[in-house]
Structures are given as structure tokens and as C-alpha cells.
Amino acid sequence: MKSNDPISGKRRAGRPSVDRRDEILDAAERLYDAIGFDKTTIGDVARELGMSPANLYRFFANRQAIDEAVAARQLRLIEDAAWAEARRAHLDPEAAFRQLCVAVSLKTRDLLLESGRASELCLAATRGKWQPVRAYMGTLHGAVRHVLSEGVAQGVFRSGRNSDETAATVVNAMVAVWHPIIIDANGAEALEANAVALADLLLSGLKIKSD
């Protein structure tokens, strides 16, 4: 997630500005981890890169813009994990549903536990309902809906329900093992087992009962 490579203050000729934006985000993540999310300033990030704050503002309008871009990049890792499982739904919708639920829990746990003080950013983004968090929840909703639709098409899950409403119900239920603040408060020791148990409980209501 984070780059440990030293950053030169000078850009190589011809490098696109998107690379410079990534360098700024890498530097911000390192500083969140080293000195803390709340203590990091625009000046700190600029010094880390050997550039002036004025030059940094060419790429990001303010500190909030940097924070949201870092959050979006971290959340994308969880989104990718969710969709990796969702895309397997054509093979086994029930297994894909369970694995998606667990994957989101474990990736969120990893983000909190392995990012050091950068996890403060994750918690701040969640509490503040930042735009990347809203987009992230929409992505999870889409991944769940995809699995449900595949399950209905294969005759594994019950039909006759609105797929968007059912997906929203699943996401709302899984918040107990997906929400960073709840995971942080409860600890991660039993997280995987709890995610499996909750997924199985939801599956019991989704699956067509065999005679």
C-alpha cells in the first residue's frame, strides 16, 4: 500500500503529473504512520518531497483533498478484494457470497492493523462520511448485488425480491463485521469466524430451501 522508496524533490523530464500526485500520497501515508494523521501538515508533506507548499497546491487544493485521495486509494484495495470474489459467482454463488463477506472483513482488518497510524485516516474518513467512503459503500453494494443476481439466475437464491433492496439489506447487516470503527472497538481476534457466521445466517434466508 505504501511505498518506502525515497522520493526525489525533482521530477524526471516527461513524467506525467499523475506520478507526482502518487508521490504526494505516498509521502502523506508515510507521515501519517510516522508522526500521526492529526499531526501531519501540508508543510510536512511538502518537506518530505523537497518541494514548497505552494507547489504542492498545484496538485491538491488542500489537506482534505490529500486525505480523501489517500483514503480512496486504500479503500480501493478492499473494493478489489470484494469484486475478485464477486466475479466467481458464476462458479458457485453461495461460496462467492460467503467469501466476499469474509474478504471485506479481513481486508478492512488489515487496513486498520497493518497501516499503523494511517488507520487514524480510515477511522476519520468513516466518521466524517467522506465522499470516497460513500463511493466505497456503493461499490460493495454493487458487488453483493452481482452475486445475488447470479444466484437467482442459477436457481440458488430466491427470486421475486428487488436485488437492490436485498443487496442493501446484506450490506447493512454486514456492517457489524465490515465497519472499521466496530472492528477497531471489538478487536479483530474473532473477526473471520464472526464474518463467516453472519454470512451463513444471511445465506439461510437467501437460499431456496430444498425439499
C-alpha positions as CSV (number, residue, x, y, z in Angstrom):
1,M,0.0,0.0,0.0
2,K,2.8,2.4,0.9
3,S,6.0,3.0,-0.9
4,N,9.2,3.0,1.1
5,D,11.3,4.3,-1.7
6,P,13.0,7.7,-1.2
7,I,11.5,10.4,-3.2
8,S,13.5,13.0,-5.1
9,G,12.3,16.5,-5.0
10,K,12.9,16.8,-8.7
11,R,10.7,15.2,-11.4
12,R,12.3,13.5,-14.3
13,A,11.5,15.2,-17.6
14,G,8.4,13.9,-19.2
15,R,6.9,12.3,-16.2
16,P,3.2,12.8,-16.1
17,S,1.7,14.8,-13.2
18,V,-0.3,11.7,-12.0
19,D,3.0,10.3,-10.9
20,R,3.7,13.4,-8.8
21,R,0.2,13.0,-7.3
22,D,1.0,9.4,-6.3
23,E,4.3,10.6,-4.8
24,I,2.5,13.1,-2.7
25,L,0.0,10.4,-1.5
26,D,2.9,8.1,-0.7
27,A,4.6,10.8,1.3
28,A,1.4,11.6,3.2
29,E,0.9,7.9,4.1
30,R,4.4,7.7,5.4
31,L,3.9,10.7,7.6
32,Y,0.6,9.5,8.9
33,D,2.4,6.4,10.0
34,A,5.4,8.1,11.4
35,I,4.0,11.2,13.2
36,G,0.3,10.6,13.2
37,F,-2.6,11.6,10.9
38,D,-3.8,14.5,13.0
39,K,-0.3,16.0,13.4
40,T,0.7,15.8,9.7
41,T,0.6,19.2,7.9
42,I,0.8,20.3,4.3
43,G,4.2,21.7,5.2
44,D,5.3,18.3,6.5
45,V,4.3,16.6,3.2
46,A,6.0,19.3,1.1
47,R,9.2,19.0,3.1
48,E,9.1,15.2,2.7
49,L,9.1,15.7,-1.0
50,G,11.6,18.6,-1.1
51,M,9.0,21.0,-2.6
52,S,7.3,24.1,-1.5
53,P,3.7,24.1,-0.1
54,A,2.7,26.4,-3.0
55,N,4.0,23.8,-5.5
56,L,2.1,21.0,-3.7
57,Y,-1.1,23.0,-4.0
58,R,-0.8,22.7,-7.8
59,F,-1.7,19.0,-7.4
60,F,-4.2,19.1,-4.4
61,A,-6.3,22.0,-3.4
62,N,-5.9,21.4,0.4
63,R,-5.1,18.9,3.1
64,Q,-8.6,17.4,2.9
65,A,-8.1,16.6,-0.8
66,I,-4.9,14.7,0.0
67,D,-6.6,12.8,2.8
68,E,-9.6,11.8,0.6
69,A,-7.2,10.7,-2.2
70,V,-5.3,8.5,0.3
71,A,-8.5,7.1,1.7
72,A,-9.8,6.3,-1.8
73,R,-6.6,4.5,-2.7
74,Q,-6.7,2.4,0.5
75,L,-10.4,1.6,0.1
76,R,-9.8,0.5,-3.5
77,L,-7.8,-2.4,-2.1
78,I,-11.0,-3.6,-0.3
79,E,-13.1,-3.0,-3.3
80,D,-10.8,-5.1,-5.5
81,A,-10.9,-7.9,-3.0
82,A,-14.8,-7.8,-2.9
83,W,-15.0,-7.9,-6.7
84,A,-12.5,-10.6,-7.0
85,E,-14.9,-12.8,-5.1
86,A,-18.0,-11.5,-6.8
87,R,-16.7,-12.3,-10.2
88,R,-16.5,-16.0,-9.1
89,A,-20.3,-16.1,-8.5
90,H,-20.9,-17.8,-11.8
91,L,-19.0,-20.8,-10.4
92,D,-20.7,-21.0,-7.0
93,P,-22.9,-18.1,-5.9
94,E,-23.2,-19.4,-2.3
95,A,-19.4,-19.7,-1.9
96,A,-18.8,-16.4,-3.6
97,F,-21.3,-14.7,-1.2
98,R,-19.5,-16.1,1.8
99,Q,-16.0,-15.4,0.6
100,L,-17.0,-11.8,-0.4
101,C,-18.3,-11.2,3.1
102,V,-15.1,-12.5,4.7
103,A,-12.8,-10.8,2.3
104,V,-14.1,-7.4,3.0
105,S,-13.8,-8.0,6.8
106,L,-10.2,-9.3,6.6
107,K,-9.1,-6.5,4.2
108,T,-10.6,-3.9,6.5
109,R,-8.8,-5.5,9.4
110,D,-5.5,-5.5,7.5
111,L,-6.0,-1.8,6.7
112,L,-6.5,-1.0,10.4
113,L,-3.8,-3.2,11.9
114,E,-1.1,-3.1,9.3
115,S,-1.2,0.6,8.4
116,G,0.0,1.8,11.8
117,R,-1.1,5.4,12.5
118,A,-2.5,5.6,8.9
119,S,-5.5,3.7,10.4
120,E,-6.5,7.0,12.0
121,L,-7.2,8.2,8.5
122,C,-9.5,5.3,7.9
123,L,-11.4,6.0,11.1
124,A,-11.6,9.7,10.3
125,A,-12.9,9.1,6.8
126,T,-15.6,6.7,8.2
127,R,-16.7,9.1,10.9
128,G,-16.8,12.0,8.5
129,K,-18.6,10.1,5.8
130,W,-16.2,11.4,3.2
131,Q,-17.1,11.1,-0.5
132,P,-14.6,8.1,-1.0
133,V,-16.4,6.2,1.8
134,R,-19.8,6.8,0.2
135,A,-18.4,5.7,-3.2
136,Y,-16.8,2.6,-1.5
137,M,-20.2,1.6,0.0
138,G,-21.7,1.9,-3.4
139,T,-19.1,-0.4,-4.8
140,L,-19.7,-3.0,-2.1
141,H,-23.4,-2.8,-2.8
142,G,-22.8,-3.4,-6.5
143,A,-20.5,-6.5,-5.8
144,V,-23.1,-8.0,-3.5
145,R,-25.9,-7.3,-6.0
146,H,-23.9,-9.1,-8.7
147,V,-23.6,-12.2,-6.6
148,L,-27.2,-12.2,-5.6
149,S,-28.3,-11.8,-9.3
150,E,-26.1,-14.7,-10.3
151,G,-27.5,-16.8,-7.5
152,V,-31.1,-16.0,-8.6
153,A,-30.2,-16.8,-12.3
154,Q,-28.8,-20.2,-11.3
155,G,-31.8,-21.0,-9.1
156,V,-29.7,-21.0,-5.9
157,F,-31.2,-17.9,-4.3
158,R,-34.8,-16.9,-4.0
159,S,-36.3,-14.8,-6.7
160,G,-39.0,-12.2,-6.6
161,R,-37.1,-9.8,-4.4
162,N,-35.7,-6.4,-5.5
163,S,-32.0,-7.0,-6.0
164,D,-31.0,-3.5,-4.9
165,E,-33.1,-3.7,-1.7
166,T,-31.7,-7.2,-0.9
167,A,-28.1,-6.0,-1.5
168,A,-28.7,-3.0,0.7
169,T,-30.0,-5.3,3.5
170,V,-27.0,-7.5,3.2
171,V,-24.6,-4.6,3.3
172,N,-26.4,-3.1,6.3
173,A,-26.2,-6.4,8.1
174,M,-22.5,-7.0,7.3
175,V,-21.6,-3.6,8.8
176,A,-21.2,-5.5,12.1
177,V,-18.0,-7.1,10.7
178,W,-17.2,-4.6,7.9
179,H,-17.3,-1.2,9.7
180,P,-13.8,0.0,10.7
181,I,-15.0,1.6,13.9
182,I,-16.8,-1.5,15.1
183,I,-13.8,-3.7,14.2
184,D,-11.5,-1.3,16.0
185,A,-13.7,-1.3,19.1
186,N,-14.3,-5.0,19.3
187,G,-10.9,-6.2,18.3
188,A,-10.1,-8.5,15.4
189,E,-9.4,-11.8,17.1
190,A,-12.8,-13.4,16.2
191,L,-13.5,-11.3,13.1
192,E,-13.2,-14.0,10.5
193,A,-15.3,-16.5,12.4
194,N,-17.9,-13.8,13.0
195,A,-17.9,-12.9,9.4
196,V,-18.5,-16.5,8.3
197,A,-21.3,-16.9,10.9
198,L,-23.1,-13.8,9.8
199,A,-22.7,-14.7,6.1
200,D,-24.1,-18.1,6.7
201,L,-27.0,-16.6,8.6
202,L,-27.8,-14.4,5.7
203,L,-27.5,-17.3,3.3
204,S,-30.0,-19.2,5.2
205,G,-32.6,-16.6,4.3
206,L,-31.4,-16.2,0.7
207,K,-31.2,-19.8,-0.4
208,I,-34.0,-21.7,-1.9
209,K,-35.0,-24.4,0.6
210,S,-34.6,-27.9,-0.8
211,D,-37.5,-30.4,-0.2
